[in-house]
Amino acid sequence: RLHLLYRQVQDASMHRFFQGHRCIINAQNTTEEDIQNTYVYPADKEKKMLDMLLSGHTEDAHSMFKELLMHMEKYPFSSVQVAISRLIMSVNNAVRHISELNGFAIESKSELPSADRLETAENLIDHYQLVFDHIRSNLSEKRNTKQERLVRQINERMEQAYTDPNFCLNQIAEELDMSPIYVSRLYKQQTMSTIVDVIQQLRIRKACELLEQTDWSVADVAEQTGFASSSYFHRMFKRSLGVTPTDFRRSKANAQ
């Protein structure tokens, strides 16, 4: 039986991958428990994990990666060795795809390992935490840059179109080919102001400039700054500045 016992101990020693450094392994336990069970690679769970990763849900993807890896512990290591390699290869391919698609490189501290480079499952899990964190950080930075660019685009459009009384959130969303709800929420998150309020403030500011710099009538100023009527302009102006357009012009003239 010496040969069989040697193989048993040899196979059992591979469980160091799961149990970690300085572990004490009972060879009989590792071969008797679930020895009759055949390991079946959970391809559906792998796909779900990769979908999470590709969609930027890196925390959820890492949790599932850990779950997939540690589920293999109760099977003979010889049965799951290929599965470990497959899991690592699938994740590495997904990470490379995300990196190429979004134009960022994997840093040296989070470079992608091969199956035989890390000694324990804990090392592997910790290392992929770095990889996934790196992905999340880069995707977040890219998303913020894209959102900032979109806010600038919206601000530029408001500067161009504020004189149109019909100019509104829906028109901006239509031009951007996005939903009004998404555009409104994104703008509020980035600026802490609503698009409706910013358009109104812009119109009031431009009206102040015209009242101070021209002798146009209040009605003409209202029309040139995108207010639908003089009465509405009067009401919004007083609500915003606490004085009527006429009183504002008079106070500026007296100050000069």
C-alpha positions as CSV (number, residue, x, y, z in Angstrom):
1,R,0.0,0.0,0.0
2,L,3.0,2.3,0.2
3,H,2.6,3.6,-3.3
4,L,-1.1,4.4,-2.7
5,L,-0.4,6.0,0.6
6,Y,2.3,8.1,-1.0
7,R,-0.1,9.3,-3.7
8,Q,-2.7,10.1,-1.1
9,V,-0.3,12.3,0.9
10,Q,1.0,13.9,-2.2
11,D,-2.5,14.8,-3.4
12,A,-3.5,16.0,0.1
13,S,-0.5,18.3,0.3
14,M,-1.9,20.2,-2.6
15,H,-4.7,21.4,-0.3
16,R,-2.1,23.8,1.1
17,F,-3.4,26.0,-1.7
18,F,-6.7,26.4,0.2
19,Q,-5.6,26.0,3.8
20,G,-2.6,28.3,3.6
21,H,0.9,28.5,4.9
22,R,1.8,26.5,8.1
23,C,-1.4,24.4,7.9
24,I,-1.6,20.8,9.1
25,I,-3.4,18.6,6.6
26,N,-5.1,15.3,7.4
27,A,-4.6,13.3,4.2
28,Q,-7.4,10.9,5.1
29,N,-9.9,13.7,5.5
30,T,-9.1,15.4,2.2
31,T,-9.6,12.2,0.3
32,E,-12.5,10.6,2.1
33,E,-14.8,13.6,2.3
34,D,-16.8,14.0,-1.0
35,I,-14.5,11.6,-2.7
36,Q,-17.4,10.2,-4.6
37,N,-18.5,13.6,-5.8
38,T,-17.5,14.8,-9.2
39,Y,-16.6,18.4,-9.5
40,V,-18.6,20.3,-12.1
41,Y,-17.3,23.7,-13.2
42,P,-20.1,26.3,-12.5
43,A,-20.0,28.0,-16.0
44,D,-23.2,29.9,-15.3
45,K,-21.8,31.5,-12.1
46,E,-18.5,32.3,-13.9
47,K,-20.6,34.1,-16.6
48,K,-22.5,36.0,-14.0
49,M,-19.2,37.0,-12.3
50,L,-17.7,38.2,-15.7
51,D,-20.9,40.1,-16.5
52,M,-20.6,41.9,-13.1
53,L,-16.9,42.7,-13.9
54,L,-17.6,44.0,-17.4
55,S,-20.4,46.2,-16.1
56,G,-18.2,47.8,-13.5
57,H,-19.6,46.0,-10.4
58,T,-16.2,45.0,-9.2
59,E,-17.1,44.4,-5.5
60,D,-19.8,42.0,-6.4
61,A,-17.5,40.3,-9.0
62,H,-14.7,39.9,-6.5
63,S,-17.1,38.3,-3.9
64,M,-18.3,35.8,-6.5
65,F,-14.7,35.1,-7.6
66,K,-13.9,34.3,-4.0
67,E,-17.0,32.1,-3.7
68,L,-16.2,30.2,-6.9
69,L,-12.6,29.6,-5.8
70,M,-13.3,28.5,-2.2
71,H,-16.2,26.2,-3.3
72,M,-13.5,24.0,-4.9
73,E,-11.8,23.3,-1.5
74,K,-14.0,20.4,-0.6
75,Y,-13.0,18.4,-3.7
76,P,-9.7,16.5,-4.3
77,F,-7.2,19.0,-5.6
78,S,-6.5,17.0,-8.6
79,S,-10.1,17.4,-9.6
80,V,-10.1,21.2,-9.4
81,Q,-6.6,22.1,-10.5
82,V,-7.7,22.6,-14.1
83,A,-10.8,24.5,-12.9
84,I,-8.6,27.0,-11.0
85,S,-6.6,27.6,-14.1
86,R,-9.8,28.1,-16.2
87,L,-11.2,30.6,-13.6
88,I,-8.0,32.6,-13.6
89,M,-7.7,32.6,-17.4
90,S,-11.3,33.7,-17.8
91,V,-10.9,36.6,-15.3
92,N,-7.6,37.7,-16.9
93,N,-9.1,37.7,-20.3
94,A,-12.0,39.9,-19.0
95,V,-9.6,42.3,-17.3
96,R,-7.6,42.7,-20.5
97,H,-10.7,43.3,-22.5
98,I,-11.9,46.0,-20.0
99,S,-8.4,47.6,-20.1
100,E,-8.2,47.7,-23.8
101,L,-11.8,48.9,-24.2
102,N,-11.3,51.8,-21.8
103,G,-7.7,52.6,-22.6
104,F,-5.9,52.1,-19.4
105,A,-3.1,49.7,-18.4
106,I,-2.8,47.2,-15.6
107,E,-0.3,48.5,-13.0
108,S,2.6,46.4,-12.0
109,K,1.3,45.9,-8.5
110,S,-2.0,44.5,-9.9
111,E,-0.6,42.6,-12.9
112,L,-2.4,39.5,-13.9
113,P,-1.0,36.2,-12.5
114,S,-0.9,32.8,-14.0
115,A,-2.4,29.8,-12.1
116,D,1.0,28.6,-10.8
117,R,2.4,32.0,-9.6
118,L,0.5,32.5,-6.4
119,E,0.9,29.8,-3.7
120,T,-2.4,30.0,-1.9
121,A,-6.1,30.8,-2.6
122,E,-5.8,33.7,-0.1
123,N,-2.9,35.2,-2.1
124,L,-5.0,34.9,-5.2
125,I,-8.1,36.5,-3.7
126,D,-6.0,39.4,-2.2
127,H,-4.2,39.9,-5.5
128,Y,-7.4,40.1,-7.5
129,Q,-8.8,42.5,-5.0
130,L,-6.0,44.8,-6.2
131,V,-6.8,44.1,-9.8
132,F,-10.5,44.7,-9.4
133,D,-9.9,47.9,-7.3
134,H,-7.6,49.2,-10.1
135,I,-10.4,48.6,-12.6
136,R,-13.0,50.3,-10.5
137,S,-10.8,53.3,-9.9
138,N,-10.0,53.7,-13.6
139,L,-13.7,53.2,-14.7
140,S,-14.8,55.7,-12.0
141,E,-12.2,58.3,-13.2
142,K,-13.2,57.8,-16.8
143,R,-16.9,58.1,-15.9
144,N,-16.3,61.3,-14.0
145,T,-14.4,62.7,-16.9
146,K,-17.2,61.8,-19.3
147,Q,-19.8,63.3,-16.9
148,E,-17.8,66.5,-16.5
149,R,-17.5,66.8,-20.3
150,L,-21.3,66.3,-20.5
151,V,-22.0,69.1,-17.9
152,R,-19.7,71.5,-19.9
153,Q,-21.7,70.6,-23.0
154,I,-25.0,71.3,-21.3
155,N,-23.7,74.6,-19.9
156,E,-22.5,75.7,-23.3
157,R,-25.9,74.8,-24.8
158,M,-27.7,76.9,-22.1
159,E,-25.4,79.9,-22.9
160,Q,-26.4,79.6,-26.6
161,A,-30.2,79.0,-26.2
162,Y,-31.3,80.8,-23.1
163,T,-33.1,83.5,-25.2
164,D,-35.5,80.8,-26.5
165,P,-38.6,80.8,-24.2
166,N,-39.2,77.2,-25.1
167,F,-35.7,76.1,-24.2
168,C,-35.8,73.5,-21.4
169,L,-34.5,70.2,-20.0
170,N,-36.4,68.1,-22.5
171,Q,-34.9,69.9,-25.4
172,I,-31.4,69.4,-24.0
173,A,-32.0,65.7,-23.4
174,E,-33.4,65.3,-26.9
175,E,-30.3,66.9,-28.4
176,L,-28.0,64.7,-26.3
177,D,-30.2,61.6,-27.2
178,M,-30.6,60.8,-23.5
179,S,-33.5,60.6,-21.2
180,P,-34.5,63.8,-19.3
181,I,-34.5,62.0,-16.0
182,Y,-30.9,60.8,-16.5
183,V,-29.7,64.2,-17.7
184,S,-31.4,65.9,-14.8
185,R,-30.0,63.5,-12.2
186,L,-26.4,63.6,-13.7
187,Y,-26.4,67.4,-13.8
188,K,-27.7,67.7,-10.2
189,Q,-25.0,65.2,-9.0
190,Q,-22.2,67.1,-10.7
191,T,-23.2,70.7,-9.9
192,M,-25.6,70.5,-6.9
193,S,-28.1,72.6,-9.0
194,T,-31.0,71.7,-11.3
195,I,-30.9,72.5,-15.0
196,V,-34.2,74.5,-14.6
197,D,-32.7,76.6,-11.8
198,V,-29.5,77.3,-13.8
199,I,-31.4,78.3,-16.9
200,Q,-33.5,80.7,-14.7
201,Q,-30.4,82.1,-13.0
202,L,-28.7,82.6,-16.4
203,R,-31.7,84.5,-17.7
204,I,-31.9,86.7,-14.6
205,R,-28.1,87.4,-14.8
206,K,-28.3,88.3,-18.5
207,A,-31.4,90.5,-17.8
208,C,-29.4,92.4,-15.1
209,E,-26.7,93.1,-17.6
210,L,-29.2,94.5,-20.2
211,L,-31.0,96.6,-17.6
212,E,-27.7,98.1,-16.5
213,Q,-26.1,98.5,-19.9
214,T,-29.0,99.4,-22.2
215,D,-32.0,101.6,-22.2
216,W,-34.3,98.9,-23.5
217,S,-37.7,98.6,-22.0
218,V,-38.4,96.0,-19.4
219,A,-40.6,94.2,-21.9
220,D,-37.7,94.1,-24.4
221,V,-35.3,92.8,-21.8
222,A,-37.8,90.1,-20.9
223,E,-38.1,89.0,-24.5
224,Q,-34.4,89.1,-25.2
225,T,-33.6,86.9,-22.1
226,G,-36.1,84.1,-22.9
227,F,-39.0,85.0,-20.6
228,A,-42.4,84.2,-22.0
229,S,-44.0,87.4,-20.8
230,S,-43.2,90.7,-19.0
231,S,-45.4,89.7,-16.0
232,Y,-43.6,86.4,-15.6
233,F,-40.2,88.1,-15.9
234,H,-41.2,90.7,-13.3
235,R,-42.3,88.0,-10.9
236,M,-39.2,85.8,-11.3
237,F,-36.8,88.8,-11.2
238,K,-38.3,90.0,-7.9
239,R,-38.4,86.5,-6.4
240,S,-34.7,86.1,-7.3
241,L,-33.3,89.6,-6.4
242,G,-35.9,91.0,-4.1
243,V,-36.5,94.1,-6.3
244,T,-38.4,94.8,-9.5
245,P,-36.5,95.2,-12.8
246,T,-37.3,98.9,-12.8
247,D,-36.0,99.4,-9.2
248,F,-32.9,97.4,-10.0
249,R,-32.2,99.7,-13.0
250,R,-32.9,102.8,-11.0
251,S,-30.6,101.7,-8.1
252,K,-27.7,101.0,-10.6
253,A,-28.2,104.4,-12.3
254,N,-28.1,106.2,-8.9
255,A,-25.0,104.3,-7.9
256,Q,-23.2,105.6,-11.0
